[in-house]
Amino acid sequence: MTIEHPASLPVRLGGLDLANRFAVAPMTRVSAAPDGTPTAEMADYYAAYAEGGFGLVITEGTYTDTVYSQGYLNQPGIASDVHAGAWRAVTERVHAAGSRAVLQLMHAGALSQGNRHRDDTAGPSEVPPLGEKMPEYGGHGPWPTPRAMTQDDIDVAVRGFADSAVRALDAGFDGVEVHGANGYLLDQFLTAYTNTRDDSYGGPVANRVRLAAEVVAAIRAEVGPEFCVGVRLSQTKVNDFVYRWPGGAYDARIIFTALAEAGATYLHIASEGRDWIETARLDGDTTITGLARLATGLPVIANGGMHELSQAAQVLRDGHADLVSIGRGALANSDLPRRVTGDRPLEAFDHMMLQPMATLANAAQWRQASARVAV
């Protein structure tokens, strides 16, 4: 007898009824038009996940203003009505296939490696980011040292998130996800070594989470109480795989509580390509995702190696999370939920899908080449 995978069971996420607990993780595809407008190719890409059975489709990080938020050239935006109008083709396709669509809102801050609106970068403090830019997303060489943001800069960034959430609602999205993870702007404020400020945004963790909480509260004030507003968090970063919150569970509880009180609908805990268990363990048997559920009572999405279906099942059965989000496994298997319910094997992810850049066109070329080899 086949035992149903727990991720195949329906779930309620805030006010959203989802067919299952499989979510597509946000993955940068740098395939929008140069002005940030989503394309028909992008609508096909996101529709494929919905048609493949994913209950929730979360988009790639989408820039929120025409000042400092853009992180990559050809990154999609939600900073204009033109952007929003083009996103409607995505939401219509996803809804037609029976899934829900959430738009991730992203401000790159100091980790911007391509911004058509500015040549310089801005972050919490004048601290050069670790590591180098990412070639798969069109970058090379060291990150520039950002300009420390003034209060006016912060106000503009918060307003950009709030206005973009309204556009997302108008474009037919079922919710937005605030990108507070992976080393981008909100995470830069949260991180001790990139935030050396001595004002109300710096110092103790309760201050460092302030900007993320202000963003959530500003969005909530604009979209009302029913619209889904998630927050993605991580300890690790695209340019620092080893960082952990200095205070461990103590810091985590403060962060989670602040965001819940600001009006978050759910928390999405990411692990930057690492297996979930590597970054999830806190003290004893406590996991960061389990603590998020316990501290807030909110639904939690776990991320990191969830295409390993036994791990995903354990995470859900043992109460560490309510949903699982899948990145690499989804790239290789846009129909992953249907494969699971049909007890069919998954295709292995091949990193060559992202070479020489992580674009939809290069992924399509990889698939064509793989099909020829298979024949």
LINZILIN-V466845 format. One record per backbone hydrogen bond with DSSP energy under -0.5 kcal/mol. NH is the residue of the N-H (numbers start at 1). CO is the residue of the C=O. If there is no record, write none. Layout:
BEGIN
nh=[NH NH]
co=[CO CO]
END
This chain:
BEGIN
nh=[8 9 11 13 13 14 16 17 18 18 21 23 23 24 25 25 32 33 36 43 44 45 46 47 48 49 50 51 52 53 54 55 56 57 58 58 59 59 62 63 64 75 77 78 84 85 86 87 88 89 90 90 91 92 93 94 95 96 97 98 99 100 102 103 104 104 105 106 106 108 109 111 112 113 113 118 123 127 129 133 135 137 138 139 143 147 149 154 155 156 157 158 159 160 161 162 163 164 165 166 167 168 169 170 171 172 173 174 175 176 177 178 179 180 180 182 184 185 186 187 188 189 190 191 194 195 196 202 204 207 208 209 210 213 214 215 216 217 218 219 220 221 222 222 223 224 228 230 231 232 233 234 235 237 238 240 248 250 252 253 254 255 256 257 258 259 260 261 262 263 263 264 265 266 267 268 269 269 270 270 274 276 278 279 279 280 281 282 286 288 291 292 293 294 295 296 297 298 299 301 302 303 304 308 309 311 312 313 314 315 316 317 318 319 320 321 322 323 324 325 326 330 331 332 333 336 338 338 339 340 341 342 343 344 351 353 354 355 358 359 363 364 365 366 367 368 369 370 371 372 373 374 375]
co=[5 6 18 11 16 12 13 15 11 16 7 21 324 56 23 326 74 37 33 39 40 41 42 43 44 45 46 47 48 50 49 22 22 100 24 56 57 102 104 76 106 72 36 63 80 81 82 83 84 86 86 87 87 88 89 90 91 92 93 95 94 55 57 175 60 102 177 62 104 69 68 108 109 71 111 115 147 125 144 141 133 134 135 134 131 121 123 150 151 152 153 154 155 156 157 158 159 160 161 162 163 164 165 166 167 169 168 101 101 228 103 230 105 178 232 236 181 107 179 184 184 185 186 187 191 191 194 199 202 204 204 205 207 209 210 211 212 213 214 215 216 217 218 219 219 220 174 176 266 178 268 180 270 240 182 237 245 247 248 249 250 251 252 253 254 255 256 257 258 259 260 259 229 229 299 231 267 301 233 268 271 304 275 275 276 276 277 286 283 280 287 288 289 290 291 292 293 292 265 267 323 269 325 305 307 308 308 309 310 311 312 313 314 316 315 315 300 300 21 302 23 327 327 328 329 333 52 335 335 336 337 338 340 339 349 350 351 352 136 357 359 360 361 362 363 364 365 366 367 368 369 370 371]
END
